[in-house]
Amino acid sequence: MAGSSVGEGAPGESTERYRPPSGRSKLIIIVVALLVVTNVVTGLTAFYLAQPPVAVTPLCGTGASVRSASVSTSGDIGASGDASPVFTVHFAPPYRTTQATITLIGPWAGSEFDHFKPVLENFTTSTGIPVTYQQMRQEQLQQVLPADFATQTAPGDVIFMTSSFIKANGPQHMIKVNANISDSDFLPGSLDPVKVGSDIYGGVYTGKVKPGFWYRKSFFQAHNLTVPTTYAEFKSLLVTISKIKGIRTPIVSGDSVGWPLSDVTEHFIATYGGASMHRALTNGTKRWTDTDVRAVFADRLVPLLAGGCFSEPLEWNTVALANWWGGLHALYFMGSWITGLVDNATDLGVFSLPPPTGTTTGIVFGGDYFFVPKYTTHQTEALILLKYLASKDGQTIQVKQGGHIATALGVPLSDYPTVDRGVAQLMNGVVILSDLDDTIGGTFQTNFWSQLQLLWVSPNQLDSVLAAIQAKMPAS
């Protein structure tokens, strides 16, 4: 009966008292589990202890292997994920026109956009086609375009976007432009990043060279500083700069979502791993965790991060730019577009990292690519704008403004500002490389950016950073 009990010694029942099950089996299981976990931890510890140590000498002051610093983020996309255009400008010819208005989406704002305006003004005047310019960066477009393509729509008629995105989506969502532009009109290989087989799905505008560290000539002159010719001289220069009154760190770290940090990293790879290592990492034939790749980080970049030579990541075109130009930092790694962001470009100098003997080094040259979506309702006008932006005439107007290098052939060198001609000279004798993370694209790119932000503030996490970067490499 439920709830009843049998008294001790009742007829037909055992007289042995109840004993709970032995805990011996549970104890054995726990001991075995602990042994397994201990072996795993021991194995992982042995692996990481076997890695060469990362230098943490405070080269440039009070650097440390782990920094406490906040990581800046882009102001373009809010916490809510809003991806609306930052601003819109309309261009119309100075006469009555019956041409349809087309929408051009580009990445430039502020002074960068001011240097792009003459290009669009000339286009509308010469063709009669009005253009509405909307500024959206690629981080925003990564959110917007896939959703629009799924509904066979697009936010614009001509859209600037990364070459990897154009290549991946061209056949399905973009107009083939073989009839509008040709390889023979550009620097060799300029259109390759937007080709699928022999089909071309995008145009290339001007490009940006990422040559090295920029400095103010007046600052170097005032403090008797000279451009280094060896890596030892480069480190010595950083130490000297760190001792100058008012200097926070010798190098300012421009950042937004991590991409300016990726430019610095690519430069170290292309210089001390060589052009071949840069290309092998880009095409996936070399791993980020390979010993020689790790050595570039551990021997060259990480000691400078851990040694306090770089600042914490700062918004690249506001805080970082102002602090560097104002003398709180002496060096700024940035692309050639920086010549259009300062008020006196003639005071700019630039040098690349001193290369090692016997290594074929490279410099990253990133073209600005754009496409016409299949879903435009103004295909004729959009293709006219595409051809104009890719032409010698359109690009000549742009390079005159400073900060841009033409990809179209025939742009006179005399039309470049003096400082840009100096940038072009740095490209002599080195291999021209495509932008690594733009070329790979996808989830690799955003992961690469975020991992470098982590490395910048916690350089002692090098091995976990490299492993995380490799984990997002696409299958080759």
C-alpha positions as CSV (number, residue, x, y, z in Angstrom):
1,M,0.0,0.0,0.0
2,A,1.2,3.4,-0.8
3,G,2.8,5.1,2.1
4,S,3.0,1.9,4.2
5,S,6.3,0.4,5.5
6,V,7.4,-3.0,6.5
7,G,8.6,-3.4,10.0
8,E,12.1,-4.8,10.8
9,G,12.0,-8.6,11.0
10,A,8.7,-9.1,9.4
11,P,8.0,-12.6,8.1
12,G,9.2,-13.3,4.5
13,E,11.4,-10.1,4.4
14,S,15.2,-9.6,4.6
15,T,16.4,-8.5,7.9
16,E,19.5,-6.7,6.5
17,R,19.4,-2.9,6.9
18,Y,19.2,-0.7,3.7
19,R,22.6,0.7,2.7
20,P,23.0,3.5,0.0
21,P,24.9,2.6,-3.2
22,S,28.7,2.8,-2.9
23,G,30.3,6.1,-4.1
24,R,33.3,4.2,-5.4
25,S,32.2,4.1,-9.0
26,K,31.5,7.9,-9.1
27,L,34.9,8.6,-7.6
28,I,36.6,6.5,-10.3
29,I,34.7,8.4,-13.0
30,I,35.7,11.8,-11.5
31,V,39.4,10.7,-11.2
32,V,39.5,9.6,-14.8
33,A,37.9,12.9,-16.0
34,L,40.4,14.9,-14.1
35,L,43.3,12.9,-15.6
36,V,41.9,13.6,-19.1
37,V,41.4,17.3,-18.5
38,T,44.9,17.5,-16.9
39,N,46.5,15.8,-20.0
40,V,44.7,18.2,-22.4
41,V,45.8,21.3,-20.4
42,T,49.3,19.9,-20.2
43,G,49.4,19.4,-23.9
44,L,48.1,22.8,-24.8
45,T,50.5,24.4,-22.3
46,A,53.4,22.5,-23.8
47,F,52.4,23.7,-27.3
48,Y,52.2,27.3,-26.4
49,L,55.3,27.2,-24.2
50,A,57.1,25.8,-27.2
51,Q,56.3,28.9,-29.3
52,P,59.1,31.4,-29.4
53,P,58.6,34.2,-26.7
54,V,57.2,37.5,-27.8
55,A,59.4,40.5,-26.9
56,V,57.9,42.8,-24.3
57,T,60.7,45.3,-23.8
58,P,59.3,48.8,-23.3
59,L,61.1,50.2,-26.3
60,C,59.2,53.5,-26.5
61,G,58.5,54.3,-22.9
62,T,56.1,52.5,-20.7
63,G,54.8,49.9,-23.0
64,A,53.5,46.6,-21.7
65,S,52.5,43.3,-23.1
66,V,48.9,43.9,-22.2
67,R,47.4,47.3,-22.5
68,S,44.1,48.6,-21.1
69,A,42.6,50.5,-23.9
70,S,39.2,50.9,-25.5
71,V,38.8,50.0,-29.1
72,S,37.2,52.7,-31.2
73,T,34.4,51.8,-33.6
74,S,33.0,53.4,-36.7
75,G,30.4,56.1,-36.3
76,D,28.8,55.2,-39.6
77,I,26.6,52.4,-38.3
78,G,24.8,52.9,-35.0
79,A,24.2,50.3,-32.3
80,S,20.8,49.6,-33.9
81,G,22.4,48.6,-37.1
82,D,21.1,51.6,-39.0
83,A,22.6,51.6,-42.5
84,S,21.1,54.8,-44.0
85,P,23.2,57.1,-46.1
86,V,25.3,59.6,-44.0
87,F,24.5,62.4,-46.4
88,T,23.2,63.1,-49.9
89,V,24.2,65.7,-52.5
90,H,22.5,66.3,-55.8
91,F,24.4,67.4,-59.0
92,A,22.6,68.8,-62.0
93,P,23.9,70.4,-65.2
94,P,23.6,74.2,-65.5
95,Y,21.0,73.9,-68.1
96,R,17.6,72.2,-68.6
97,T,17.9,68.5,-69.3
98,T,15.6,65.6,-70.0
99,Q,18.1,63.0,-68.8
100,A,17.1,60.7,-66.0
101,T,18.7,61.2,-62.6
102,I,20.9,58.4,-61.4
103,T,22.1,57.6,-57.9
104,L,25.8,57.0,-57.2
105,I,26.8,55.4,-53.9
106,G,30.3,56.1,-52.8
107,P,32.5,55.9,-49.6
108,W,33.7,59.5,-49.4
109,A,32.6,62.2,-47.0
110,G,34.1,65.4,-45.6
111,S,37.3,66.6,-47.4
112,E,37.5,63.3,-49.3
113,F,34.1,64.1,-50.9
114,D,35.1,67.7,-51.6
115,H,37.9,66.3,-53.8
116,F,35.4,64.1,-55.6
117,K,32.9,66.8,-56.3
118,P,34.7,68.3,-59.3
119,V,34.5,64.9,-61.0
120,L,30.7,64.7,-60.7
121,E,30.3,68.3,-61.6
122,N,32.2,67.8,-64.8
123,F,30.2,64.7,-65.6
124,T,26.8,66.4,-65.3
125,T,27.9,69.4,-67.3
126,S,29.4,67.4,-70.1
127,T,26.6,64.7,-70.3
128,G,23.5,66.4,-69.0
129,I,22.9,63.5,-66.7
130,P,22.0,64.6,-63.1
131,V,23.5,62.5,-60.3
132,T,22.5,62.1,-56.7
133,Y,25.5,61.1,-54.6
134,Q,24.9,59.2,-51.4
135,Q,27.7,58.3,-49.0
136,M,27.7,54.8,-47.6
137,R,30.8,52.8,-46.6
138,Q,31.4,49.2,-47.4
139,E,30.5,48.1,-43.9
140,Q,27.0,49.5,-44.4
141,L,26.7,48.0,-47.9
142,Q,27.6,44.6,-46.6
143,Q,24.4,44.8,-44.6
144,V,22.2,46.4,-47.2
145,L,23.1,44.8,-50.6
146,P,22.4,41.1,-49.8
147,A,18.9,42.0,-48.6
148,D,18.2,44.2,-51.6
149,F,19.5,41.7,-54.1
150,A,17.2,39.1,-52.6
151,T,14.2,41.3,-53.6
152,Q,15.8,42.2,-57.0
153,T,16.4,45.8,-56.0
154,A,19.4,48.0,-55.3
155,P,20.0,51.3,-53.4
156,G,21.8,52.9,-56.3
157,D,22.5,52.8,-60.0
158,V,26.3,52.9,-59.7
159,I,27.8,51.6,-56.4
160,F,31.4,51.6,-55.1
161,M,32.1,48.3,-53.3
162,T,35.0,45.9,-52.6
163,S,36.3,43.8,-55.5
164,S,35.7,40.6,-53.6
165,F,32.0,41.4,-53.2
166,I,31.7,42.3,-56.9
167,K,33.4,39.1,-58.0
168,A,31.3,37.0,-55.7
169,N,28.0,38.6,-56.8
170,G,28.7,39.7,-60.3
171,P,27.2,36.9,-62.4
172,Q,23.9,36.9,-60.5
173,H,23.3,40.5,-59.7
174,M,25.5,42.9,-61.8
175,I,25.7,44.0,-65.4
176,K,28.7,42.6,-67.4
177,V,30.6,45.6,-68.8
178,N,33.0,44.0,-71.3
179,A,31.5,46.2,-74.0
180,N,32.1,49.4,-72.0
181,I,35.7,49.1,-70.7
182,S,38.8,47.2,-71.7
183,D,41.9,45.8,-70.0
184,S,44.1,47.7,-72.6
185,D,43.0,51.1,-71.1
186,F,44.3,50.4,-67.6
187,L,47.4,49.5,-65.6
188,P,48.1,45.8,-66.1
189,G,45.8,43.6,-63.9
190,S,43.6,46.5,-62.7
191,L,40.4,44.7,-63.8
192,D,41.4,41.2,-62.7
193,P,39.8,41.5,-59.2
194,V,36.3,42.0,-60.7
195,K,36.5,39.3,-63.4
196,V,34.8,36.0,-63.4
197,G,36.6,34.1,-66.1
198,S,36.8,36.6,-68.9
199,D,33.6,38.5,-67.9
200,I,34.1,41.9,-66.3
201,Y,31.5,42.9,-63.7
202,G,32.9,46.1,-62.4
203,G,34.9,49.2,-63.3
204,V,38.0,50.5,-61.5
205,Y,38.4,54.1,-60.5
206,T,41.6,55.6,-59.2
207,G,43.6,53.7,-56.6
208,K,45.3,54.4,-53.3
209,V,48.9,53.4,-52.6
210,K,49.6,52.4,-49.0
211,P,53.3,53.3,-49.0
212,G,54.3,53.6,-45.4
213,F,54.7,56.0,-42.5
214,W,53.8,59.7,-43.1
215,Y,55.4,62.5,-41.1
216,R,55.5,66.2,-41.1
217,K,58.7,67.5,-42.7
218,S,58.7,70.5,-40.3
219,F,58.5,68.2,-37.3
220,F,61.5,66.1,-38.5
221,Q,63.5,69.3,-39.3
222,A,62.7,70.8,-35.9
223,H,64.0,67.7,-34.1
224,N,66.8,66.8,-36.4
225,L,65.2,63.5,-37.4
226,T,66.1,61.5,-40.5
227,V,64.4,58.8,-42.5
228,P,65.6,55.4,-41.5
229,T,67.4,53.1,-44.0
230,T,67.6,49.9,-41.9
231,Y,65.2,48.3,-39.3
232,A,67.7,49.1,-36.6
233,E,67.6,52.8,-37.5
234,F,63.8,52.6,-37.6
235,K,63.7,51.3,-34.0
236,S,66.2,53.9,-33.0
237,L,64.1,56.6,-34.6
238,L,61.1,55.5,-32.5
239,V,63.1,55.6,-29.3
240,T,64.3,59.1,-30.1
241,I,60.8,60.3,-30.9
242,S,59.4,58.8,-27.7
243,K,61.8,61.1,-25.7
244,I,60.6,64.3,-27.4
245,K,58.5,66.5,-25.0
246,G,54.8,66.3,-25.8
247,I,54.9,63.0,-27.6
248,R,52.4,60.5,-26.4
249,T,53.6,57.6,-28.6
250,P,55.8,57.8,-31.7
251,I,53.2,56.2,-34.0
252,V,49.4,56.9,-34.0
253,S,47.2,53.9,-34.7
254,G,44.3,54.9,-37.0
255,D,41.3,52.8,-36.7
256,S,37.6,52.5,-37.5
257,V,36.4,48.9,-37.7
258,G,40.0,47.6,-37.8
259,W,40.8,48.2,-41.5
260,P,43.5,50.9,-41.1
261,L,45.2,48.5,-38.7
262,S,45.1,45.9,-41.4
263,D,47.0,48.2,-43.7
264,V,49.8,48.5,-41.2
265,T,49.9,44.7,-40.8
266,E,50.0,44.1,-44.5
267,H,52.9,46.5,-44.9
268,F,54.9,44.5,-42.3
269,I,54.1,41.3,-44.1
270,A,54.9,42.6,-47.5
271,T,58.2,44.0,-46.3
272,Y,59.5,41.3,-43.9
273,G,57.8,38.3,-45.3
274,G,58.1,39.7,-48.8
275,A,55.7,40.0,-51.7
276,S,55.5,36.2,-52.0
277,M,54.3,35.8,-48.4
278,H,51.6,38.5,-48.9
279,R,50.3,36.8,-52.1
280,A,50.4,33.3,-50.5
281,L,48.4,34.5,-47.5
282,T,45.9,36.2,-49.9
283,N,45.4,33.1,-52.0
284,G,45.4,30.7,-49.1
285,T,48.5,28.7,-49.9
286,K,50.1,29.8,-46.7
287,R,48.6,29.7,-43.2
288,W,48.6,32.5,-40.7
289,T,49.9,30.1,-38.1
290,D,53.0,29.1,-40.1
291,T,56.3,29.6,-38.4
292,D,57.6,32.2,-40.9
293,V,54.4,34.2,-40.8
294,R,54.3,34.2,-37.0
295,A,57.9,35.4,-37.0
296,V,57.0,38.5,-38.9
297,F,54.6,39.4,-36.2
298,A,56.6,38.2,-33.2
299,D,60.0,39.7,-34.4
300,R,58.8,42.9,-36.0
301,L,55.3,44.2,-35.2
302,V,54.4,42.8,-31.7
303,P,57.6,44.1,-30.0
304,L,56.6,47.6,-31.2
305,L,53.0,47.2,-29.9
306,A,54.1,45.7,-26.6
307,G,56.9,48.3,-26.4
308,G,54.5,51.3,-26.4
309,C,55.5,52.6,-29.9
310,F,52.0,52.6,-31.2
311,S,49.0,54.4,-29.6
312,E,45.8,52.6,-28.8
313,P,43.4,52.5,-31.8
314,L,41.9,55.9,-32.5
315,E,39.3,57.0,-35.1
316,W,41.5,57.4,-38.1
317,N,40.1,60.5,-39.8
318,T,39.2,62.5,-36.7
319,V,41.1,61.9,-33.4
320,A,44.1,60.1,-34.9
321,L,44.5,62.5,-37.7
322,A,44.2,65.6,-35.5
323,N,46.6,64.2,-32.8
324,W,49.3,63.3,-35.4
325,W,49.1,66.6,-37.3
326,G,49.1,68.4,-33.9
327,G,52.4,66.9,-32.9
328,L,51.2,64.3,-30.2
329,H,52.6,61.6,-32.5
330,A,55.2,61.8,-35.2
331,L,54.3,59.0,-37.6
332,Y,51.1,57.8,-39.1
333,F,50.7,54.8,-41.4
334,M,48.0,55.6,-43.9
335,G,47.2,55.4,-47.6
336,S,48.0,58.1,-50.1
337,W,44.5,59.6,-49.6
338,I,46.0,61.4,-46.6
339,T,47.4,64.1,-48.8
340,G,43.8,65.3,-49.3
341,L,43.0,65.3,-45.6
342,V,45.6,67.8,-44.3
343,D,45.8,71.6,-44.8
344,N,49.3,71.7,-46.1
345,A,50.3,68.6,-48.1
346,T,53.6,70.2,-49.0
347,D,54.7,69.5,-45.4
348,L,54.2,65.8,-45.8
349,G,56.9,63.2,-46.1
350,V,56.6,59.4,-46.3
351,F,58.9,56.4,-46.0
352,S,58.4,52.7,-46.3
353,L,59.7,50.2,-43.7
354,P,63.4,49.5,-44.5
355,P,63.5,46.2,-46.3
356,P,65.8,43.3,-45.5
357,T,68.5,42.4,-47.9
358,G,67.6,39.7,-50.4
359,T,63.8,40.0,-50.0
360,T,61.5,41.1,-52.8
361,T,59.2,43.5,-51.1
362,G,55.8,44.8,-52.1
363,I,53.5,47.8,-51.7
364,V,49.7,47.5,-51.6
365,F,47.9,49.4,-54.3
366,G,44.1,49.3,-53.8
367,G,41.8,50.3,-56.6
368,D,38.3,51.7,-55.9
369,Y,35.9,49.4,-57.7
370,F,32.3,50.0,-58.6
371,F,29.5,48.2,-60.4
372,V,26.1,48.7,-62.0
373,P,23.4,46.4,-60.5
374,K,21.1,44.4,-62.9
375,Y,18.1,46.0,-61.1
376,T,18.8,49.6,-62.2
377,T,16.0,51.3,-64.0
378,H,18.5,53.7,-65.7
379,Q,21.0,51.3,-67.3
380,T,22.0,53.5,-70.2
381,E,22.9,56.5,-68.0
382,A,24.5,54.3,-65.3
383,L,26.8,52.7,-67.9
384,I,27.8,56.2,-69.2
385,L,28.8,57.1,-65.6
386,L,30.7,53.9,-65.2
387,K,32.7,54.5,-68.4
388,Y,33.4,58.1,-67.4
389,L,34.7,57.1,-63.9
390,A,37.0,54.5,-65.5
391,S,38.3,56.9,-68.1
392,K,41.5,59.0,-68.4
393,D,39.3,62.2,-68.4
394,G,37.4,61.4,-65.3
395,Q,40.5,60.2,-63.4
396,T,42.7,63.2,-64.4
397,I,40.3,65.5,-62.6
398,Q,40.5,63.4,-59.5
399,V,44.3,63.0,-59.3
400,K,44.6,66.8,-59.6
401,Q,42.9,67.0,-56.2
402,G,45.6,64.9,-54.5
403,G,45.6,61.6,-52.8
404,H,44.7,59.4,-55.8
405,I,46.7,57.5,-58.3
406,A,45.1,56.8,-61.7
407,T,44.5,53.3,-62.9
408,A,43.6,54.5,-66.4
409,L,46.5,54.9,-68.8
410,G,47.4,58.3,-70.2
411,V,46.9,60.5,-67.2
412,P,49.9,62.9,-67.3
413,L,52.3,62.8,-64.4
414,S,52.4,66.6,-64.5
415,D,48.8,66.6,-63.3
416,Y,49.7,65.0,-60.0
417,P,50.5,67.2,-57.0
418,T,54.2,67.1,-56.0
419,V,53.7,64.9,-53.0
420,D,51.8,62.3,-55.0
421,R,54.6,62.1,-57.5
422,G,56.8,61.2,-54.6
423,V,54.5,58.4,-53.6
424,A,54.7,57.1,-57.1
425,Q,58.5,57.0,-56.8
426,L,58.2,54.6,-53.8
427,M,56.5,52.1,-56.2
428,N,59.7,51.8,-58.3
429,G,61.4,48.5,-58.0
430,V,58.8,46.9,-55.7
431,V,56.0,44.4,-56.5
432,I,52.5,46.0,-56.6
433,L,50.1,44.0,-54.4
434,S,46.3,43.9,-54.1
435,D,44.7,44.7,-50.8
436,L,44.7,41.4,-48.9
437,D,41.5,41.6,-46.9
438,D,39.6,43.3,-49.7
439,T,40.6,40.5,-52.0
440,I,39.6,37.7,-49.6
441,G,36.5,39.5,-48.4
442,G,33.6,37.8,-46.7
443,T,33.7,36.9,-43.0
444,F,37.5,36.7,-43.1
445,Q,37.7,40.4,-43.6
446,T,35.6,41.5,-40.6
447,N,37.2,38.8,-38.4
448,F,40.7,40.0,-39.5
449,W,39.8,43.5,-38.6
450,S,38.5,42.6,-35.1
451,Q,41.4,40.3,-34.3
452,L,43.9,43.0,-35.2
453,Q,42.1,45.4,-32.8
454,L,42.6,42.8,-30.1
455,L,46.2,42.4,-31.0
456,W,46.8,46.1,-30.8
457,V,45.6,46.3,-27.2
458,S,46.7,42.8,-26.1
459,P,49.9,41.9,-28.1
460,N,50.6,39.0,-25.8
461,Q,47.7,37.2,-27.4
462,L,49.5,36.8,-30.7
463,D,49.1,33.0,-31.0
464,S,45.4,33.0,-30.3
465,V,44.9,36.0,-32.7
466,L,46.7,34.2,-35.6
467,A,44.7,31.0,-34.9
468,A,41.5,33.0,-35.0
469,I,42.5,34.7,-38.3
470,Q,43.3,31.4,-39.9
471,A,40.0,29.8,-38.7
472,K,38.1,32.2,-41.0
473,M,40.2,31.7,-44.1
474,P,38.0,30.4,-46.9
475,A,38.8,26.9,-48.2
476,S,41.2,27.2,-51.1
